[in-house]
Amino acid sequence: MRVNGVHYRTIWMEDSTIHMINQPLLPHRFEIIEVNNLEALKDAINNMTIRGAGAIGAAGAYGIAQSALKSSDEDLFECIEMAANELRNTRPTAQNLFTAIDMMLDEVRGEEYPRKARMKSVEAAKRYAEMDALACKRIGEYGATLLKDGVRISTHCNAGWLAFVDWGTALSPIYYAAKEEGKRVFVYVDETRPRCQGSRLTAWELKHEDIPHTIIVDNVAGALMWQGEIDIVIVGADRIAKNGDIANKIGTYSSAVVAKENGIPFYVAAPVSTIDPNCPSGKSIPIEERDESETLYMFGNDEGGNISRIKISPDGCSALNIAFDITPAEYISGIITERGIFPASERGLAKILKEID
């Protein structure tokens, strides 16, 4: 995607330095930061400097490659395993992180020579990033077939290029339909409390791509569906269970239930790397609970143009900050992947994974 006419990816690596967009500063400030060690990378993932299922996966792959490059021959394999274990403990819900780490370990385990292991780890990390970007582009191509000229789309959270290496998932069909096919589209952007990734990030992306949109508070989506103002809902996913249940940003379940009640198709866009074939259902997906301060405070630009944090709740109150919810497969019209659009069911997932014809 482009920022002020310049193409960027969300995350990339040059030599042994990982570069990423500093997402908490958006939409008010665009900044690229450099990450030079494992501890800094873990902090970046935990504090959501880098966030989104695919981008976290790429961060995990680059983190293992970086650890390999910075280790000695004597402790290389130990450092790789340590990096993998520590990265696994950063964000528990997004499957792409675990998919990327497992792929990286498969590349280097059993390699006898440290020099070859380093080379393989760097090549594998770059390959994972390229796979992520290409998968998202193909999701756009398949998903665009669902969008008619003049379509009105509802989104939730940010599943655009900032959440992946490039293109994104839920926004990729929108970009492809508008930019490649010339269709007229309009997007209703859920703000997505508490971190407001919709109003901060999705709207920022759509603005830079000249896609018509408007920001709505989360509870407006249901009213617009009832009024017949929304034609389709497309969201991303952080993990897809074997039976077709999905985990996504908190509030996704509510949107899916209201969409079904109003006869509006509800699609999930995600690459194959988001599928967890070892997870039987949504009940088995670990759900991250984040710090209550995200709910008790808001942050943004003050009147002087400075990024500030303000308290919006009474002193002494606590908050429950559940980061994700589960949307059962019965509410999902289909799953848009780089391999096509499939039913949200165990048989549909098996077809995606090409386990059956």
Disulfide bonds with the S-S distance in Angstrom:
none
